[in-house]
Amino acid sequence: MDEALRAIAEPRRRAILRLVARDELAAGEIAAAFDVSRPAISQHLTVLKQAGLLTERRDGTRRLYRARPEGLAAVRAMLDELWASSLDVARRLAEGEPGREARAG
């Protein structure tokens, strides 16, 4: 999960994931969506692939990329857990219940 978090910390990588979330795209199509060099996009694709967030398929000379939803499963589970905890804290505050710290002391 740490590798996935590091990979998605970069805004362009998140944008790449959004591009390939629904459609399989060639590296050139992905690069065309950005105002950076193709080698820079290639490096981003490599990082995302190594983090398990993308799949790569060869079709002749083209490399096609698609997001791997299961690659983000651990990240999503962690965020869901944090969200649930935050909602519980907000509920306790709204209802005037003491937090764990107050109950323990």
C-alpha positions as CSV (number, residue, x, y, z in Angstrom):
1,M,0.0,0.0,0.0
2,D,2.9,2.4,0.7
3,E,4.0,2.1,-2.9
4,A,0.5,2.9,-4.1
5,L,0.3,5.9,-1.8
6,R,3.6,7.3,-3.0
7,A,2.5,6.7,-6.7
8,I,-0.7,8.6,-6.3
9,A,0.8,11.4,-4.4
10,E,1.9,13.0,-7.7
11,P,-0.9,14.9,-9.4
12,R,-0.1,13.8,-12.9
13,R,-0.2,10.1,-11.9
14,R,-3.7,10.6,-10.4
15,A,-4.7,12.3,-13.7
16,I,-3.3,9.3,-15.6
17,L,-5.4,6.9,-13.5
18,R,-8.5,9.0,-14.2
19,L,-7.8,8.7,-17.9
20,V,-7.4,4.9,-17.9
21,A,-10.1,4.2,-15.3
22,R,-12.7,3.4,-17.9
23,D,-10.8,2.9,-21.1
24,E,-7.7,1.2,-22.2
25,L,-5.4,3.8,-23.8
26,A,-2.2,3.7,-25.7
27,A,0.9,5.4,-24.1
28,G,0.8,8.0,-26.9
29,E,-2.9,8.8,-26.2
30,I,-2.1,9.3,-22.5
31,A,0.9,11.5,-23.3
32,A,-1.2,13.6,-25.7
33,A,-3.3,14.6,-22.7
34,F,-0.4,16.3,-20.9
35,D,2.0,19.2,-21.6
36,V,5.1,17.2,-20.7
37,S,7.5,15.0,-22.6
38,R,6.6,11.5,-23.6
39,P,9.6,10.1,-21.6
40,A,8.2,11.9,-18.5
41,I,4.8,10.2,-19.0
42,S,6.6,6.9,-19.6
43,Q,8.3,7.3,-16.2
44,H,4.9,8.0,-14.6
45,L,3.4,4.9,-16.2
46,T,6.3,2.8,-14.9
47,V,5.8,4.0,-11.4
48,L,2.0,3.3,-11.6
49,K,2.7,-0.1,-13.0
50,Q,5.3,-1.0,-10.4
51,A,2.8,0.1,-7.7
52,G,0.3,-2.4,-9.1
53,L,-2.1,0.4,-10.2
54,L,-1.9,-0.2,-14.0
55,T,-1.9,-3.1,-16.3
56,E,0.1,-3.0,-19.6
57,R,-0.8,-5.0,-22.7
58,R,1.1,-5.0,-25.9
59,D,-0.8,-4.8,-29.2
60,G,1.7,-5.0,-32.0
61,T,4.1,-2.0,-31.3
62,R,1.6,-0.2,-29.1
63,R,1.5,-0.5,-25.3
64,L,-2.0,-0.2,-23.9
65,Y,-2.7,0.8,-20.3
66,R,-5.7,0.3,-18.0
67,A,-6.2,1.0,-14.3
68,R,-6.3,-2.0,-11.9
69,P,-9.1,-1.3,-9.5
70,E,-7.8,-4.1,-7.2
71,G,-4.5,-2.2,-7.0
72,L,-6.2,0.6,-5.1
73,A,-8.2,-1.8,-2.9
74,A,-5.9,-1.5,0.1
75,V,-5.8,2.3,-0.2
76,R,-9.5,2.4,-0.5
77,A,-10.0,0.2,2.6
78,M,-7.7,2.4,4.6
79,L,-9.5,5.6,3.5
80,D,-12.9,3.9,4.3
81,E,-11.6,3.0,7.8
82,L,-10.4,6.6,8.3
83,W,-13.7,8.0,7.1
84,A,-15.7,5.7,9.3
85,S,-13.6,6.8,12.3
86,S,-14.0,10.5,11.4
87,L,-17.8,10.0,11.2
88,D,-17.8,8.3,14.6
89,V,-15.9,11.2,16.1
90,A,-18.2,13.8,14.5
91,R,-21.3,11.8,15.8
92,R,-19.9,11.8,19.3
93,L,-19.1,15.5,19.2
94,A,-22.6,16.3,17.9
95,E,-24.3,14.1,20.5
96,G,-22.0,15.5,23.3
97,E,-20.5,12.2,24.1
98,P,-17.0,12.2,25.6
99,G,-14.2,10.8,23.5
100,R,-12.0,7.9,24.5
101,E,-9.5,10.2,26.2
102,A,-12.1,11.7,28.5
103,R,-13.6,8.3,29.4
104,A,-10.2,6.8,30.1
105,G,-9.2,9.6,32.5
